[in-house]
Every structure is written in C-alpha cells, then in structure tokens.
C-alpha cells in the first residue's frame, strides 16, 4: 500500500470546547496589545508578557486538551494535563515554533506560537472570495508539497493566522495529527486541504 501525503488545516473547536479570551476588562487591551499577543508567525519569546485570560462560557462547554486563544488570533493553548500526558507535544511544538506560558487560575498552559511560516500556498489553485474593493479571503487553500517542510506544523505566509499540518505515515511519534488522534486529545478539528 503506497503512502500519500495529506495536508490539514488545524482549527480549535471553539464551538464544542472551552476557549480563552484576553481579559480586556482587567487590562483595558488596545489594538497594539492585541497585535502583541496575536500568533501570526512572528516570534514573541523575549517580549512575551502574557495578559490575563478568561474562559468564555466555562459552564456551557466541555474542557478540552487544546484551547483557542482569542478570536482568530492564530494561537492554540495546550493544557498542562495534556503536556504531562503526551510528551511528544513538546517536540512538535519546539519544531514548529515556541511555547509561551499562559496562566489561568494558577495553572500554566502553553501557548503554541508557530513561527515556521512558509511560502507554500498555490494562489492560482486555491479558492478565494473577492470582496468589494478587491480584498480577498481564502476559502480553500491549496498547498504546494515542494514548499512544505518536515516540521509537521506550520503556517502559510499568505495566511499567517491559519495552522497547517502534514500527514504521511500516520505515526503518532512522528506526526502531530496522528499523535492527537492516538492519545484521544480533544479541542481540535482537522480539515483536509488540497496539496500537490
């Protein structure tokens, strides 16, 4: 049986699980502060000063192993219990970027800020929605296999708030998606995208 390279957009399941919001009331966040905490492919490490967070509707949603952070902020928070249970998450995170501390109620979550940002989008084969004035929104990305890398988790330079992963062997020790599925970790959705 031949193996086939597949690609997925990794999205937090904010409809089914709890997610973090920056606690604007506590810190009076400005647009510049939102930009500073946005996970858009740029490293944050030395300048990282995590603002307070709160959980949106904590009683109405399940607690997962991964949490969305902000609305469309491009980051994922990994729960401390998931990091302790699945040591491979540390490896995937370090290959893809940086883990930043994010404290909530005396527990330290890890914000995964993916800094591997590749020029891997095939603009002509991707599907777009064009708005008045010419601005485009990507509906369905098409990734170029020859421009991806073995980090397994990465972002596209054309859409740095979106997270992608690759699957080839479906080995949980080598691939992020396989690891999440093998360990039955919750809070993420994998939407297959085209790659060629």
N, C-alpha and C positions, 0 to 999 in steps of 0.2 A: 504494500500500500504506500503510495507516494504521499509525502507531506506537502501541504500547501500553506504558503504564507497568508495569514489573515490579519486584518487590522481592525481595531475597535476604538470608538470614542468612549472614554471613561467619564461617567457622569455620576455625581452624588444623587442618591434617591431621596430628594428633599420632600417628595410627596408622601413617601411611606415611612420615613425615619426623621428623627430629630435633626436639627441643624443649628449652627451657631450664627448669630448676628452680632455685629460690632455694637457694643452698648453705647449708642450715641448719647443717651440721656446722661450717662455717667461722665463722659469725656467731652461732650459737645463737638463731635467729629466734624471736620471740614472736608472739602473736596481734596485738599492736599493730603490730609491724613488717610482718606480712603485710598488715594493713589499709593501712599507709602505701604499699605498693607495688602494691596492687590497682588496676586500671584500671576504675573504677566510675563514670566520668562526671565526677569531680571533678578540677580541675587540680592538678598536682603541682609544676610548674615550679620555683618558688623554693625549695621544701622538698626537692626531689629529691636523694636521696643513695643512689645505686644500690648494692644489696647484691651480693655476689659471686654468680655463677651457675655452674651446671654443665650439661652436656648429658646427658640421660638416654639410656643405651644408645647411645653415639656410633658404635659399630662395627656395630650391627644395623639401623640405619635410614639412609636417604638424607639428605643435606644439602639443604635447600630454600632458597628465597629469603625465605620468611617462617617464623618460629618461634613456636610457642605459648610463653607465658611463665607459668610456674606452672601449677597445676591449677585451671582455671576462674577464673583471675584477671582475665579480660576484656581482656588486652593482647596485642598482636602485636609481635614484634620483626622489623624489616626488616634483612636482611643488608646489609653495606656494599657488596658487589658488585652487589646489586640496585639500591641507591640510585644507584650510579655509572652503571649501565647505563640506568636508566629515570628520567629527571629529573622526569617527571610525578608520581612517587610523593611527592615533596616537596610539590607543590602540593595533592594530595589530602589529605595529612596535615595541612598547615597550615590548610586549610579546615575540617577536622574536629576539630582539637584541637592537640596538641603532640607534638613528637618529643623524647624524652629519651634521653640517652646511656646505653648499657648495654655495658660492656666484657666481652669474653670472649677470653682468650688474646691480648692485645694488639690485638684488632680491636674497633672501636667499632660496635656495632649500634645501631639507633634503635628505641626502644620507642615504639610508636604508642599514645598515650593519647587516646582520643576523648572530647572534652568537650562535643560537640554532643549534648545529651540532650533528647529531645523527648517531649511527651505525645501520642504518635501511635498508641498501641495501642487498638484497639477491643476492650474487655474482653468484651463480650457475644458477639462473633463469633469470638473466639479460643477455642482448645480448652485445657481445663485438667484437671489431675489433682488431685483433692481428697484430702488425707491425713487421717488421724485427727486430731482436734483442729481441723480447719478450714483448715489451711495448704494453699495451692495452689501447684502447679508448672505453669508454662506449657508445654504440649506443642506447640501450633501457634499462632504469633501471627497476628493479622490486623491489618494496619496501615491507618490512615486516611490516604488520599492527601492530603486537605486539611490535614493537620497535619505533613506532611514538609517538608523544605527542600532547597534546591539544593546543600547541602554534599556530597551524594552518599554520604558515610559518616556514620553517626550511631548513637546508642543510644536505646533507649526508656526513659523514666523508670520504667516498670514492671519492666524487666529490664535494669538498667544494666551488666551484665556481657556482654550479647549485643551483637554488632555487626551492623548492617544496611547495605545499600547499595541504591541505586535504579538502574534501567536503563530508558532511554527510546530513545536514539538509537544505542546500541552503538558510540559513537565513542570510541576509546581515548585521545583527548586531552581528553575531557570526562567520562568515566565510569570509575570505579575497576575494576569487573569487566571491562569491555571492555579496559582497559589491561593488566590481569593476563593476560588470555587472549591478546591481541595479541602481547605480549612473551614469552609462554610461561613466565611466572613460576610457581614451584612452592611448595607448602606450604600452600595454602588450598583450602577447599571452599566452594562456593556452593550453599546450599539454598534453593530458591524458597519464598517465603511469600506468603500472600494479601494483597492490597491493594485497597482500593476506596474 
